[in-house]
Amino acid sequence: MMRKMKDNAVPNTGRRNFIAGSVALAAASWMPQAWASRGQTEIIVPFTASGPTDLIARVIAEELRAKWDSPVVVLNKPGAGASIGAQYVANAAADGRTLLLTAAAHVMNATFIKPAYHPVEDFVSIAPIAYQPVILCVSADDPIQDFADFRKELARLKDSLTMGFAGVGNSSHLAWLTLEPHLEGTAVPVPYKGSSELNTALIGQQVRAAFVNTTVAGPLITGGRVRGLAVTSKSRWRQFPDMPTVAELGFPGYENTTWYTFLGPKGIPEQEADMLERDIKWAVEKQHIRDVIYNGGLDLLDTPRKVFHQEMTEEYEKWARVLAEMSKAK
């Protein structure tokens, strides 16, 4: 919130000019020429290529490369629930040259796998950019037609209906873990290394159902290969206005979405983090990048980086509580 000047206050012009000059001098050190002299910037994507995070990283990297007149490369370091790429960035020099573009799994899976780093305290929030829900899907060839059918089938099969996940601890996994206790019957969890393997299994009915993010589910549903039963967003998703939300189907308040954000290693100076946020947000304003985000089944997330850092803390604590409650229930 901006502080208002008292009515009888007289502005200190000399001090104001000194501050303005200092800010201008500091900004000058971040001109593209100075930035370019520092070498290559790496954007680490902790997931396999061609997924939503990877696609977003590459179009943003192209814009930053041109703006900074400096190499910006995207490196995929998938595995271990996105923790391999995150660990790489946590160990990197805090000079703004190694960034992580990750998803909500960054805090979610930390409650499961207990990585060597802290998902919030060992990172600096740089620029949140997008979010999306997941959709409960079955193969188009499956006799399950809607969510009511799914509930009946789960109850009928008791403990043998298979539920696929694109990794442990991500939004698709936790969407199910937070819904399952409210249903009759349990599913057999079947984790895969990534969404491509899961898609093949789902379409071929090697697994009966899966929560799939909207980037992947959108084309599969419109292409008639899978059937969407319910979406985990708070309100109906713009791509599928006729598809009910989980909350509508008897679970008020239920919501599960994943976000995508840039993080850096702990210790990046505030000025550099602010400048990175500014330049990444500048890139996201480009229409072709917005098209990639929208066409990829995501929506924009325009939260200031410091606010988002607090939200990450709250989400990490939330999922830790959820896991603890589920452990007690067993």
N, C-alpha and C positions, 0 to 999 in steps of 0.2 A: 504494500500500500504506500502511495506517495505521501510524504509528510508535507503539510501545508506550512507556508511561512507565516509567522505572526504578522498581523496588520501593521504593527509599528516597527517591524524589523527593517533594518537597512542592509541590503546585500553588500557583502565584502567583495568588491569588484576585483581587487588585486588577488585575493585568495582564489576566487573563482577562475580567473585567468590562468593562475598557476596550475590549478587542478586540471583545467581543460588542456593546458599544454602538456602536462604529464601523461594524461590519457592518450593524447595524440601521439606522443613520443613512444609510449608503450605499444600502441596499435601499429606504428610504423615498423616495429621490430617483427611484426607478423605479416608484413606485406609478402605477396607470393614469392618475390625474389629471395627474401631471407628464408622463407619456408622451404623453397626448392633446394637451397644450399645444404639443407640438413639430410638430404637423401630420401630413400624410398619409404613410403608408408604402407604398412601391411594391414589389411582388413581380414581378420580371422573369422571364418564361418565354421562353427563346430558341428556342422551337418554335411551330408553328402551333397554333391553338385545337383543343380536343376531344381532343388526345392525352393520354397518361397524366400527363405533367408538368403540363399545363394543368388537368386535372380535380383533381389533388391540390392544386395551388396554390389553386384557388378554394374548396374546402371548408375548407382551413386558414385562408385569408384571412377567411372568414366568422366563424370562431371567434375569431381574433385581433382582429377588428374589435369584437366584443362584449366581449372581455376588456379591451381597452385603451380602449374607448369613444372610438375614433379611426378615421378612414378608413384602410382597407387595400385597395388596388386591385391587380388583376393586369393586367399589360401584356404582350402577346405581341410579341416582337421576334425573329422567326425569320430564318434565312438564314445563308449562309456557314458551314455546319457548326456552328451554334449560337454562332458567334463574335461576331455582331452584338450579341446581348443581353449576352453576357459582357463585351464591350468597353464597353458602356453602364454596366454596374455597376462595372467596374474604374476608370472615370473619375469615378464618383459620389463625393460627400462621404462620409467615413468616420464617419457619425453614426448608423448603424443604421437609417436610413430608406429605404435602397435595398438590396434583397436579390435574389439570383439563386437561382431554383430550377432546377437543371440536372441533367443525367445524366452518365454516364461519358464521353459524347462530349466533354465539356469538356476532359478530359485526352487522350483518344484522338486527336481531330482536330487537336490542337495539334502533334502530330508530323508531320502532313501539310501543314497550311496555314500554319504558322508565324505566328500572329497577333501583333499589336503588344504584347500582354500575355503574362505568364507565367501559365499556368493554375493554378499552385499559389502561387508567391511573391507574386503581386499580389492574392491573395484571402485571406480568413479563413474557416475552416470554422465553420459555425454549427450545423447540425443535419442529419445524415444520417437519412433516414426510410424508404427502401424499396429493394428490388432485384428484378431479374427476369432470366431468360435470354431467348434468342431461339430460334426453331424454324425448321428448314429446311423450307420448304413448296413445294408445286407446286399447280397448279390441280387441282380435283377432276376435271376433264375430261382431264387429262393421263394418258397411259398409264403413267407412272412410278408404281408402287404402293408402293415402299419404298426404303430407302437403298441396298440392293444394286442395284436397278434404276437409281437415280440415278447410281451409280458407273459402271455399264455404259454408260449413255447419255452421260455425260461423256466416257468413253474413246472411244466410237463417233464422237461428233461432233468429237472432238479440240479445236479452238479456236473452236467456234461455238455452244456452248450459252450462252444468255444468263442472266445472274445479276443480279437487280435489287437495289438498295439504297435505303433511305430517307435518302439523304445520304451524303456522303463522310466517312470517319473516325469513323463511329459504330459501335456494337456490332455491327450487322448486317453492316457492311462488313468490320470486322476479324475477325468470326467466320469469314467466308469466306477472307480473306487468310491466316489462320493455319491453315486446313484445306487449302486448295487445293494447297500444295506436297506434301502427302502422298497426293494422288490422281493418277490417270493422266488427263491432259488438263487444259486450262485453260478458264475461262469468259470470255465477253465481258461486262465490267462495264457495267451500265446504271444510273446514278444518277438518282434522282428528288428533287424538292424536299421531299417529305414522305411519310408513310405512306399517306395517302389516295390519292395518285397511284400509288404502288407497288401498293397493293391492287387497284386497277382494272386495272392492267397484268398483274398476276399472275393474277387471276381470268379475264381475257380472253385469257390466254396470249400477251400481247405480250412477256413474259419467261417463260422456262421454270421458273425457280426463284428463291427469295429467302429470306433469313433474316429472319424477322418477329418482333417482340417479342411476348411472351405476351398483353399487353393487346389487341393487334390480332388476333393469330393465334387466340386462344381462341374468340371468337365465329365467326370464319370457318371454323374446323375443325368446331366443334359444329353450325354451320349447314350443313355439307356443301358449302361453296364452295371450300375449299382442303383439301389433304391434308398433314398433318404427318408428316415422315419421321424427324426426330431432334431432340432438344432439347439445348441447350448447357450445361445446369446440371450440377453435379457428380453429383447423383443425380436420379432420375426426378422430374419436376415433378408436384405434387399434382393439377393439373387433368387430366393425362393419364398415369395410372400405367402404361398399357400401351405408351406411346411410349418407345423406347429413347433413351438418351443417346448423344451422339457418342462419348464415351469407351468405352461398351460395344461399339461397333461396330468396334473395332480401333484405337482411338486413346487408349490409357490416359493419364490425366492431363489430357486436353483439357477445358477449361472456359472459358466466356465468358459473363459476366453483366454487366448494367449496373445501376448504382446511381443513386439520386435523392437529392440533398442540397441544403440551403440553404447558400449562400455569401454573404459580404459583401465589400466592398472592403477592401483592406489598410489597416490603421490604426484599425479599430474597437477601442475600448478593451476590454480583457479582460472587465471587469465587464458591459459592455453585451452582448458576445457571449455571455457565460454566461447572462444574463437572457433573451436571445432564444432560446437553446437550450432553456432551461427552459420558456418559454411555448409554443414550437413543439412540444416533446415533450408538454406538457400537452394541446395540441390533438389530437395524434395518438392520445392515450389515449382519446379520445371514440369510442364504438362506431361511430357512423355514419361517421366518418372511416376507421376500420379497415375497415369494410365496403367503402368506396370503394377502398381499397388492395387488399384481398383479391379483391373482385369484378372489379377491373381487371387481375387476373392478376399481381399483385405480392405480395411478402412483406415483412414489417417488417424494418427494419435499425436495430438499437438500439446503435450504436457511439458512444461519447463523441466529441465534436467534435474534441478535440485528437488523439485516437488516429486518427481518420479523416483528419485533415490529413496525418499521416505516411503513411497508406495511399495517399492521393492522390499523394504524392511518389513512392512506390514504383511505383505504377501508371504514372505519367508516364514514369519511367525505363524501365520494362518495355517500354512501347509504342515508345519511342524506339529501344530495342535491336532490337525486332522489325522496325521499319522499316529500320534500318540493315542488318540481316541480309538482308532481302528485296532491298534495293538492291544488295548485293554479289552476290546470287545471279543477278541479271539479266545 
